[in-house]
Amino acid sequence: MADTSAILSLPYILPSQAQKHVTHNEALRLLDVMVQLAVEAFDAQVPPASPTEGEVYALGTGTSGAWAGQDGKIAAWLDGAWTFLAPRAGWIGATPTGELRVFDGSGWITPGLELQGLESLGINTTADLTNRLAVASAATLLTHAGAGHQLKINKASAGDTASLLFQSNWSGRAEMGIVGSDAFEIKVSADGSSFVTALSFAPATGYATGEAVQQSATDTTAGRLMRADYGYSRGNLLGTVSQTAGVPTGAVIERTTGANGSTVRFADGTMICTHSLSFASTATATGALFTSASQAWTFPATFAVTPTVTGAASTLTRWVAIGTTSTTSANVAVLSSVTSATAATARLMAVGRWF
């Protein structure tokens, strides 16, 4: 039978041994160091100048002084001298500050914590069955491992919720995610119970709807975003004007040109037609004046009501007379104070409404 134990090398009390208490006390002395191993420091190299009874150190490499040659051992100040113990792989030691290390056979290492399959994890706070991961901190950092980084929130089905909820004193104030459908939404709340969908994006098109967007073409609610098809920009300012019940449904300005002149229509209903008519002469006597033959100007577009027609002649001694006018045409002649066989031009404009 060996004189010491196989694992901790504690001395056995032999059958014929005298002063058995000496052996027993030595074993207790060693157990006092090894059981619940508490050390002042790990990787210590230089012994303290004035150690106190019971101080224990886990030595590192490069030891000196009274510890010289004892690298990697446990040094305990007992009965006024240093006692050295060789640790075994698997021993666990801790410092007064809570630092925990394990001896792996060659040095004291910080043990890795097994985090796979944990039911919950609370960091500086307490997790529960709903919030299985809980963190209390001024900030939470998720960074890359050399390239990009994604934060993934997965839900079981379209009717479930996958979102980020922003709270004020534990009361919800804003939420963003896919809530009850697969459409991405941004919601806000003033009380934490009633939420308004400010923006909702259709998954197939990306088009936006919601309370933050115009609800109709006539919606002018302050603070709402204008829909592209309800507002005007360089893309739809010019084009075909149209209306429904007096509300514009097309472009703002429409211009057309044809044989009977040019037309400009405005979204408010205003329409302006212009044209130039040529007259052969103003040689027909009409009282004290002379006139050209009358011509009918067929408007390039039909007015909703009879327009106002005006005109100007091409020379200072002639002027334009407007006769019978309808929604589709006007009779026009050129007058002169003197007879003239020279051709004349009448520049005409009709102003009215197209609806």
C-alpha positions in Angstrom: 0.0 0.0 0.0 1.3 3.5 -0.9 2.1 6.0 1.7 0.1 8.8 0.0 -3.3 9.0 -1.8 -3.3 8.6 -5.6 -5.0 11.9 -6.5 -4.0 14.6 -4.0 -0.9 12.9 -2.6 -2.2 13.2 1.0 -0.2 11.2 3.6 -1.8 8.0 4.9 -1.7 7.0 8.6 0.2 3.8 8.6 -0.8 0.9 11.0 2.5 0.9 13.0 3.1 4.6 12.8 3.8 6.5 16.0 2.5 10.1 16.4 -0.3 9.5 14.0 -1.6 13.0 14.6 1.3 14.5 12.7 0.3 12.7 9.5 -3.3 13.5 10.0 -2.6 17.2 10.6 -0.3 17.4 7.5 -3.2 16.0 5.4 -5.6 18.6 6.8 -3.0 21.3 6.2 -2.9 20.4 2.5 -6.6 20.0 2.2 -7.0 23.5 3.7 -5.2 24.8 0.6 -6.6 22.6 -2.1 -10.3 22.4 -1.2 -12.2 25.5 -2.4 -9.0 26.8 -3.9 -8.9 30.6 -3.4 -5.8 32.5 -4.7 -4.7 36.1 -4.4 -3.7 36.2 -8.0 -3.0 34.0 -11.1 0.3 33.9 -13.0 2.1 35.4 -10.0 5.9 35.7 -10.4 7.3 37.6 -7.5 6.4 36.7 -3.9 5.0 39.4 -1.6 7.4 41.1 0.8 5.3 40.4 3.9 2.8 37.6 3.2 0.2 36.7 5.8 -0.7 33.3 7.0 -2.8 31.4 4.5 -2.1 33.5 1.4 -2.2 31.4 -1.7 -0.9 32.2 -5.2 -1.2 30.4 -8.5 2.3 30.8 -10.0 3.0 31.6 -13.6 6.3 31.3 -15.5 9.5 33.2 -14.7 9.1 33.0 -10.9 11.8 34.5 -8.8 12.9 34.9 -5.2 11.5 32.3 -2.8 9.4 31.1 -5.7 12.3 30.5 -8.1 12.0 27.1 -9.9 8.3 26.6 -8.9 6.7 27.7 -12.1 3.1 26.6 -12.5 2.6 25.5 -8.9 0.4 26.6 -6.0 2.4 28.6 -3.4 0.8 28.8 0.1 2.3 30.7 3.0 1.9 28.3 5.9 3.6 28.3 9.3 6.0 31.0 8.3 7.2 29.4 5.1 6.2 28.8 1.5 4.6 25.4 0.7 4.3 24.4 -2.9 1.7 22.1 -4.4 1.5 20.8 -8.0 -2.0 21.4 -9.4 -3.8 18.7 -11.4 -5.7 19.3 -14.6 -9.2 20.2 -13.8 -8.5 22.1 -10.6 -10.6 25.3 -10.3 -9.4 28.4 -8.6 -10.9 31.8 -7.9 -9.6 35.3 -6.8 -11.4 37.5 -4.2 -12.6 39.7 -7.2 -14.4 36.7 -8.7 -12.0 35.8 -11.5 -12.4 32.1 -12.2 -9.8 29.9 -13.9 -9.2 26.2 -14.6 -5.8 24.4 -14.7 -5.6 22.6 -18.0 -2.4 20.7 -17.2 0.0 23.4 -18.3 -1.5 26.7 -17.2 -4.5 28.5 -15.6 -7.0 29.4 -18.3 -10.3 31.1 -18.3 -13.0 28.5 -18.8 -15.2 28.7 -21.9 -18.9 29.0 -21.1 -21.3 26.6 -22.9 -24.0 28.9 -24.4 -25.6 26.4 -26.8 -29.2 25.3 -25.9 -29.7 27.7 -23.0 -33.3 28.2 -22.0 -32.7 31.9 -21.3 -29.9 34.4 -20.8 -29.9 37.6 -18.8 -27.0 40.1 -19.1 -27.0 42.5 -16.2 -30.7 41.8 -15.8 -33.1 38.9 -15.5 -34.5 37.0 -18.5 -38.0 35.3 -18.4 -40.1 32.9 -20.4 -41.2 35.7 -22.8 -37.9 37.7 -23.0 -35.5 34.7 -23.0 -32.6 37.1 -24.0 -32.5 40.2 -21.8 -29.8 42.8 -21.8 -29.6 45.9 -19.5 -26.9 48.2 -20.9 -26.3 51.7 -22.3 -25.8 50.1 -25.7 -25.7 46.8 -27.5 -23.2 46.2 -30.2 -23.5 43.8 -33.1 -20.6 44.1 -35.4 -19.2 42.4 -38.5 -16.7 39.5 -38.6 -14.8 40.9 -41.6 -17.6 41.7 -44.0 -21.3 42.5 -43.6 -23.7 41.8 -40.8 -27.4 40.9 -40.7 -29.9 40.9 -37.8 -32.6 38.3 -38.6 -36.0 38.2 -37.1 -38.0 35.2 -38.3 -41.7 34.4 -37.7 -43.6 31.1 -38.2 -46.3 32.3 -40.7 -47.7 35.4 -42.4 -50.2 35.9 -39.6 -47.6 36.1 -36.9 -45.4 39.1 -35.9 -41.7 39.8 -36.7 -41.0 43.4 -35.6 -38.9 45.8 -33.6 -41.0 47.5 -30.8 -39.7 50.9 -29.4 -41.0 51.6 -25.9 -41.1 54.5 -23.5 -41.2 53.4 -19.9 -42.4 50.0 -21.1 -45.2 51.4 -23.2 -45.0 50.9 -27.0 -44.6 54.1 -29.0 -43.4 52.8 -32.4 -43.2 49.5 -34.2 -41.6 48.4 -37.5 -41.7 45.0 -39.1 -44.1 42.5 -40.7 -47.1 42.5 -38.3 -50.0 40.1 -39.0 -49.1 40.0 -42.7 -46.0 40.0 -45.0 -46.3 43.7 -45.7 -43.5 45.8 -44.0 -45.1 48.4 -41.8 -44.2 51.4 -39.7 -46.6 52.0 -36.8 -46.8 54.7 -34.1 -48.8 55.0 -30.9 -49.5 57.7 -28.4 -50.7 55.4 -25.6 -49.1 52.0 -26.3 -52.4 50.3 -27.0 -53.8 52.0 -30.2 -51.4 52.0 -33.1 -51.6 53.9 -36.4 -50.1 52.4 -39.5 -48.1 55.4 -40.8 -46.5 53.5 -43.8 -47.2 50.1 -45.3 -45.3 48.7 -48.2 -46.8 46.1 -50.6 -44.4 43.1 -50.8 -45.0 42.6 -54.6 -44.5 46.3 -55.7 -43.0 48.2 -52.9 -45.7 50.8 -53.2 -46.5 52.7 -50.0 -49.8 53.4 -48.4 -50.8 54.5 -44.9 -51.9 57.4 -42.8 -48.7 59.3 -43.7 -49.6 59.2 -47.4 -52.3 61.2 -49.3 -55.6 59.2 -49.2 -57.1 60.7 -52.4 -56.3 63.2 -55.1 -58.1 65.9 -53.2 -56.5 65.1 -49.8 -54.5 68.2 -48.7 -54.1 67.1 -45.0 -51.0 68.9 -43.6 -48.0 66.6 -42.9 -49.0 63.9 -45.4 -46.7 62.7 -48.1 -47.8 63.4 -51.7 -48.4 60.4 -54.0 -46.7 60.7 -57.3 -50.0 60.2 -59.2 -51.8 62.8 -57.0 -49.2 65.6 -57.4 -47.4 67.3 -60.2 -43.8 67.2 -61.3 -41.7 67.4 -64.4 -43.0 64.0 -65.4 -46.7 64.8 -65.5 -47.0 68.6 -65.6 -47.4 68.5 -69.4 -49.8 66.0 -71.1 -53.4 65.3 -71.7 -55.6 67.3 -69.3 -58.8 65.7 -67.9 -61.2 66.0 -65.1 -63.9 64.3 -63.2 -66.6 66.4 -61.5 -64.4 69.4 -61.8 -61.4 67.7 -60.2 -58.2 67.4 -62.4 -57.3 63.8 -63.2 -54.7 64.4 -65.9 -51.8 66.8 -66.6 -51.8 70.6 -65.8 -51.2 71.9 -69.4 -52.0 70.4 -72.7 -50.9 71.9 -76.1 -52.0 70.7 -79.5 -51.5 72.2 -83.0 -53.5 71.6 -86.2 -54.7 73.1 -89.5 -57.1 75.4 -87.7 -54.6 76.7 -85.2 -53.1 75.9 -81.8 -54.8 75.0 -78.5 -53.7 75.3 -74.9 -55.8 73.6 -72.2 -55.3 74.1 -68.5 -56.3 71.8 -65.7 -58.6 74.5 -64.2 -60.8 74.4 -67.4 -59.3 77.4 -69.2 -58.8 76.9 -73.0 -57.0 79.3 -75.4 -57.1 78.9 -79.2 -55.0 80.9 -81.5 -54.8 81.1 -85.3 -53.8 83.4 -88.2 -56.2 83.9 -91.1 -55.2 85.5 -94.4 -57.5 87.9 -96.3 -57.0 88.8 -100.0 -58.0 92.5 -99.6 -60.0 95.1 -97.8 -61.7 96.7 -100.9 -65.4 96.2 -100.3 -67.1 99.4 -99.3 -69.1 99.3 -96.1 -70.4 102.8 -95.4 -67.4 105.0 -94.7 -65.2 101.9 -94.3 -63.9 99.1 -96.4 -64.0 95.4 -95.5 -62.6 92.1 -96.5 -64.7 89.0 -97.3 -65.9 87.3 -94.1 -64.3 84.0 -93.1 -65.3 81.4 -90.6 -62.6 80.3 -88.2 -63.3 76.8 -87.0 -61.7 76.5 -83.6 -59.0 73.8 -83.3 -60.9 72.5 -80.2 -64.5 72.8 -79.1 -65.3 75.0 -76.1 -67.8 74.1 -73.4 -69.4 77.6 -73.7 -69.1 80.4 -76.2 -65.6 81.9 -75.9 -64.4 85.4 -76.1 -62.7 86.0 -79.5 -60.3 88.9 -80.1 -57.9 89.7 -83.0 -55.4 92.1 -84.5 -54.6 92.9 -88.1 -51.2 92.8 -89.6 -51.0 96.6 -90.3 -51.8 99.7 -88.2 -54.5 100.9 -90.7 -56.6 97.8 -90.4 -58.4 96.0 -87.6 -60.3 92.8 -87.0 -64.1 92.5 -86.6 -65.6 89.5 -84.9 -69.0 88.4 -86.0 -71.2 85.4 -85.0 -69.5 83.2 -82.5 -70.4 79.7 -81.2 -68.6 77.0 -79.2 -67.0 75.7 -82.5 -66.3 78.7 -84.7 -66.4 82.5 -85.2 -67.0 84.7 -88.3 -64.1 87.1 -88.9 -63.4 90.0 -91.2 -60.7 92.7 -91.6 -61.8 96.4 -91.8 -59.9 99.4 -93.1 -60.4 103.1 -93.3 -59.2 103.1 -96.9 -59.6 100.7 -99.8 -56.6 98.3 -100.3 -56.0 95.4 -102.6 -53.1 94.3 -100.4 -53.6 91.0 -98.6 -54.1 91.2 -94.8 -53.6 88.8 -92.0 -55.8 88.5 -88.9 -54.2 87.1 -85.7 -57.0 85.6 -83.7 -57.4 84.3 -80.1 -60.4 82.7 -78.5 -60.4 82.3 -74.7 -63.0 80.2 -72.8 -63.5 76.9 -71.0 -63.2 73.3 -72.1 -65.4 72.1 -69.2 
